[in-house]
Amino acid sequence: MQFKTFSDFYPYYLREHSNNNCRKLHFIGTCGVISLLILFFFTGNLIVLGMLPFIGYGFAWIGHLAFERNRPATFKHPIYSLLGDFRMFWDILSGRVKAF
C-alpha cells in the first residue's frame, strides 16, 4: 500500500496495532525512548543513544511477533511508522486509543 499523507497512513497503522497487548508494548517502548532521550539530554552519554533502537523497536516487534502476528509497518513505511508510534502513544495517553 502507498500512502500520500500521514493522515491516510494512520488508520492503517491503528489496524495493524489492534491488539491491546501489542499497543501496550508499543507504549512501553515509546516511554523508554522518551526516557532515554531525556537521559541523553542531561548526560550527553552516546551509549544511551545507541540503546534507542533496541528499546523502541524491541518492545514493538515483540508485540507484533507475539500478539499481532503481522509484520511491523516499519519495514515498508519507516518514517510514517515512527510518526505513528508517537501519535498512538499520545492517543493512548489522551484516551483516544484504548490500550490499558
N, C-alpha and C positions, 0 to 999 in steps of 0.2 A: 504494500500500500504506500502511496505517496501522499504527503500532506503539504499543503501550501502554507499553512499557518499553524502556530501552536494551538490556537483555538480549535482548529479542525482535529488536531492530534490528541488533545487532552481527553475527550470522551473515549477514544480508542484506548488510551493509556489506562483509564479507570476500568475499562472492561478487562484489560489484561491483568488487572490487580483487583479482582472481585472477591478474592478470599480474604477474610479478616485477618487470618494469621499472617498471610503474606504482607498485608498492609501494615500490621504491627511490626514486622521485621524491617520493612522499609522505613517506618517511623523511627525505630531504634537506630538504624544505620544512619539516617539523616541527623538525628540528635548527636550521634557520635561524630559525624563530620563537622557539624557546627561547633561542638565542644573542642575538637582538635584545632579548628581554625582559630577559635578564641585563645586556646593554649599557645598556638604558634605566634599569634599577635603579641602575647605577653612575654614569651620566652625567646622567640626567634630560632627555635630548635628545628633544623631541617628534617630531622628524623620524624618529627610529628607530621610534616607534610607528606613524607613517604608512607605514612600509615593511612592516609585518607582513602586511597582506593580499596585497601583491604577492609576497612571498616564500612565504607559506603556500599561498595559492591558486594562484599562478603555477606552481609545480612540480607541484602536484596536478592542475591542469587540463590541463597538457601531457601528463601521464601518461594521463589519460582520453582526450584527443583522439588522441594518437599510438599508444597501446598497447591500452587497454581498448575504445576505440571506443564508449563509452557516455556518458551524461550524469551528471555528478557528483551524488551524493546531496545535496550542499549545497543544491540548488535546491528540493528537496521536504522535506528534513529537516535544516535548518541546525544546530540545537543537537545533535542526535544525531550528525550528521556530524562536527562539531567534536570531540565526545567520542570518536567512532570514530577520528579521526586520531590522537589522543593514546593511545588504547588500542592501536591497531595499532602505533604507534611503540614502546610498551612491550613489546608481544608480540613484535615483531621483535628488540628488544634482549635479551629474555629467552629467545629461541629457540622460542617457541610458534608463531610465524608465520614462514614462510620468505620471504626476500626476496633474500638475498645468497648 
